Structure formats: C-alpha cells, structure tokens
Amino acid sequence: MSDIVEKYKVVSFTHSILNDKGQIEEKNDVPMEYVHGADQRVFPLVIEAMEGAKVGETKEIILEPLDGFGVYDENKTYHDKLENVPPEYHKVGAEASFKSEEGQELKMKVVSVENGEVFLDGNHPFAGKTMTFKITVKAIRDATEEEANTGLVDESVSVKTANKVVH
C-alpha cells in the first residue's frame, strides 16, 4: 500500500477556497473524500497538484475561471419587476429551476431584490473569479474495485473503517 496520492486512492482532505485577495470564501474542516484519478467531478488542475502528496501535506492550487468555476455568463441571469415574479421569489436566497427548450435544467438563485426588481443568477457564485484551493490531505486508502470503476467513494467504507488508514 502506498501512502501517497496516486490513481485509485481514496483521498480524505479538508479545504479552504480563497478569493484573489486571499480571503476565505469557503472552508470545510470536516474531511471530504474523492477517488483520485477516477472522480470526474474534481477539477483537473486539482488532480494534477494532488498527485504525489502525502498525509499532512497542504497544497495550494490557483484556478483561473476556465480551469475552475467557469466564466460568468450573462445568459444565466434574469431580472424583472417584482409584480411580474411570483411572491415566493421576492426574497434573497430563494431558488428557482428553469428548463430550456432543449430540456436542460438551470437552477437560479435570487441574489437581490431592490428598487422594485428581482435579480436571479444561475452562475456558480465563484464564476468569473480566480480562486485558490488550499487542500490538506488527512488520510489515504486504496479504493475498492467499485470505487475505482465508478469514481465515487463508497460511504460505508470510510477511511476510519477501511483498516488502511495512513497516519
């Protein structure tokens, strides 16, 4: 068993996401897990930077919009007068789902209600921004065959119960 991050290892990590001024935008001290090299939901630059990391090591990965959360798309926004919008969407944080003619779903969130108008945004909150991921490896274990095939961590085989904990 290897104690470094490599393909088909389940990596347990904590993280912070910082904006371009170094301020924390998101922080998670509860370890999360992913299957290294098999989980398609992980940004490629994060996979690349984590390769070879060891338990306890911290990596910082700078993600430009195209490498991370995407560019800000004005086509994913909507604004209208309050009287034209149902009352359940008159408060910040309310969420709405829309379907395109092609059947694609877009989830939008009310981000402002002011001057008699409501503004909804379907972009990721970090879209168009350069963000820094600060990731600390907490544990590494071998992925099960199913995890390696699907790229999804089996929650019943946590790092703590796998008997393959790397300290």
C-alpha positions as CSV (number, residue, x, y, z in Angstrom):
1,M,0.0,0.0,0.0
2,S,1.3,3.4,-0.9
3,D,0.9,6.4,1.4
4,I,0.9,8.9,-1.3
5,V,-1.9,10.3,-3.5
6,E,-2.0,8.4,-6.8
7,K,-4.6,6.9,-9.1
8,Y,-7.3,4.8,-7.5
9,K,-6.6,6.1,-4.0
10,V,-9.4,7.5,-1.8
11,V,-8.1,10.8,-0.5
12,S,-9.6,12.3,2.6
13,F,-9.0,16.1,2.8
14,T,-10.1,19.4,4.3
15,H,-10.1,22.6,2.3
16,S,-10.4,26.3,2.1
17,I,-11.3,28.3,-1.0
18,L,-9.8,31.8,-1.1
19,N,-10.6,34.7,-3.4
20,D,-7.9,36.7,-5.3
21,K,-7.4,38.9,-2.2
22,G,-6.6,35.8,0.0
23,Q,-9.8,36.0,1.9
24,I,-11.6,32.7,2.7
25,E,-14.8,32.3,0.8
26,E,-15.5,28.7,1.8
27,K,-13.9,26.5,4.4
28,N,-14.6,22.9,5.4
29,D,-12.8,21.3,8.4
30,V,-14.9,18.1,8.1
31,P,-12.9,15.8,5.8
32,M,-14.3,15.1,2.4
33,E,-13.2,12.2,0.1
34,Y,-12.7,11.6,-3.6
35,V,-11.2,8.8,-5.7
36,H,-8.0,10.2,-7.2
37,G,-7.8,10.0,-10.9
38,A,-11.3,8.5,-11.2
39,D,-13.7,11.1,-9.9
40,Q,-14.7,13.2,-12.9
41,R,-16.2,15.9,-10.6
42,V,-12.7,17.0,-9.4
43,F,-11.0,19.9,-11.4
44,P,-8.1,18.5,-13.5
45,L,-5.6,21.0,-12.0
46,V,-6.5,19.8,-8.5
47,I,-5.9,16.2,-9.5
48,E,-2.6,17.2,-11.1
49,A,-1.5,19.2,-8.0
50,M,-2.5,16.5,-5.5
51,E,-0.5,13.7,-7.4
52,G,2.2,12.5,-5.0
53,A,1.0,14.4,-1.9
54,K,1.3,12.7,1.5
55,V,-0.8,12.7,4.6
56,G,-0.5,16.0,6.4
57,E,0.7,17.9,3.3
58,T,-1.1,21.0,2.1
59,K,-1.3,22.0,-1.5
60,E,-2.5,25.4,-2.9
61,I,-4.0,25.3,-6.4
62,I,-4.8,28.5,-8.2
63,L,-7.8,28.1,-10.5
64,E,-8.5,30.7,-13.2
65,P,-12.2,30.8,-14.3
66,L,-11.6,28.5,-17.3
67,D,-9.9,25.9,-15.1
68,G,-12.4,26.2,-12.2
69,F,-15.9,27.6,-11.9
70,G,-16.2,28.9,-15.4
71,V,-16.6,32.4,-16.9
72,Y,-19.6,34.5,-15.8
73,D,-22.4,34.0,-18.3
74,E,-24.9,36.9,-18.6
75,N,-27.3,34.4,-20.3
76,K,-27.7,32.7,-16.9
77,T,-29.2,35.8,-15.3
78,Y,-32.7,37.1,-15.2
79,H,-34.2,40.3,-13.8
80,D,-37.8,41.6,-13.8
81,K,-40.2,43.8,-11.9
82,L,-41.4,42.4,-8.7
83,E,-45.0,42.4,-9.8
84,N,-44.1,40.1,-12.7
85,V,-42.5,37.5,-10.4
86,P,-44.3,35.1,-8.1
87,P,-44.1,36.1,-4.4
88,E,-42.0,33.1,-3.4
89,Y,-39.1,34.6,-5.4
90,H,-39.3,38.0,-3.7
91,K,-36.6,37.2,-1.2
92,V,-32.8,36.8,-1.5
93,G,-31.8,33.1,-1.4
94,A,-34.9,31.7,-3.0
95,E,-34.2,29.2,-5.7
96,A,-36.0,28.5,-9.0
97,S,-35.5,25.9,-11.7
98,F,-36.0,26.6,-15.4
99,K,-35.8,24.3,-18.4
100,S,-34.5,25.3,-21.8
101,E,-36.2,24.3,-25.0
102,E,-33.6,21.5,-25.2
103,G,-34.6,20.2,-21.8
104,Q,-31.5,21.4,-19.9
105,E,-32.3,22.4,-16.3
106,L,-30.8,25.7,-14.9
107,K,-31.1,26.4,-11.2
108,M,-31.1,30.1,-10.3
109,K,-30.9,31.9,-7.0
110,V,-32.4,35.3,-6.1
111,V,-29.3,37.4,-5.4
112,S,-31.0,40.8,-4.9
113,V,-34.4,42.4,-4.5
114,E,-34.2,46.2,-4.8
115,N,-35.8,49.2,-6.5
116,G,-38.9,47.1,-7.3
117,E,-36.9,44.5,-9.2
118,V,-35.7,40.9,-8.5
119,F,-32.4,39.6,-9.9
120,L,-31.8,35.9,-10.3
121,D,-28.4,34.3,-11.1
122,G,-27.7,30.8,-12.4
123,N,-23.9,31.1,-12.4
124,H,-21.8,29.5,-9.7
125,P,-21.0,32.1,-7.0
126,F,-17.3,31.8,-8.0
127,A,-17.9,32.0,-11.8
128,G,-15.6,34.5,-13.4
129,K,-13.3,34.6,-10.4
130,T,-9.7,33.3,-9.9
131,M,-9.9,31.2,-6.7
132,T,-7.2,29.4,-4.7
133,F,-7.9,25.9,-3.3
134,K,-5.9,25.2,-0.1
135,I,-6.2,21.4,0.5
136,T,-4.8,19.4,3.3
137,V,-4.5,15.6,2.9
138,K,-5.9,13.9,6.1
139,A,-5.8,10.2,5.0
140,I,-5.2,7.9,2.0
141,R,-6.5,4.4,1.4
142,D,-6.8,2.1,-1.6
143,A,-10.0,2.4,-3.5
144,T,-12.3,-0.6,-3.7
145,E,-12.8,-2.1,-7.2
146,E,-16.2,-0.5,-7.4
147,E,-14.9,2.9,-6.3
148,A,-12.1,2.7,-9.0
149,N,-14.7,1.8,-11.6
150,T,-17.3,4.4,-10.7
151,G,-15.1,7.2,-9.4
152,L,-17.5,7.5,-6.4
153,V,-16.5,6.9,-2.8
154,D,-18.4,4.2,-1.0
155,E,-19.6,6.0,2.2
156,S,-19.8,2.7,4.0
157,V,-16.0,2.2,3.5
158,S,-14.8,5.4,5.3
159,V,-11.1,6.0,5.8
160,K,-11.6,5.2,9.5
161,T,-13.1,1.7,8.9
162,A,-11.1,0.6,5.9
163,N,-8.2,-0.7,8.1
164,K,-5.9,1.0,5.7
165,V,-5.6,4.4,7.4
166,V,-2.4,6.2,6.8
167,H,-1.4,8.3,9.9
